Amino acid sequence: MRKLGIPTVVDRVIQQAIRKVKAYAEQGDGHAVEIDLSKYFDTLSHELLLNLLRKQIQDKRAIDLIKKYLKSGVMENGVRRATEEGSSQGGPLSPLLAS
């Protein structure tokens, strides 16, 4: 059974940013690859990912927003459980963060 993340307003804002990235890709900038790695989203290290992103993104607000997304937690049997690793499947930002 997979845990799914339901997009919030913030997630939807991020989706808009991803649409812009898609437009760049359609103009010929970059590559896209689709692969399926078992448990990849479940085991993504938040701290490692955030440290890598800090090297590329200078805007602390963007980093903080991504951190909130990663730490937003999951619902299990109607109870919110904090997440210390991994990225929610079904969220708009997860595929981009995983790449």
C-alpha positions, 0 to 999 in steps of 0.5 A: 500500500502506498502513501499518497500526498494530497496537494495543498495550496503551496503544492499548487504554487509549486506546480505552477513553477514546475510548468515553467520548468516544463516550458524550458524543457520544451524549448530544448533546455535539459533532459528528462528521464523516467525510471522506477527505483524501488522505495526511492521516494520513501528513503530520500534523505531530507538533509542531503537533498536540502544541502544539495539544493542550498548549493544551487538555490540562493533564495532561503525562502525557496529552501524553507518552502521545500523543507516544509513540503518534505516535512509535511508528514503523512496521514496513517489511519486518520493520524498525521505522522511526521516524516524525517525522510522520503518525499510524498508520492503523488505530490507535484514536487517529488519527481523534481526533487528526486532527479 
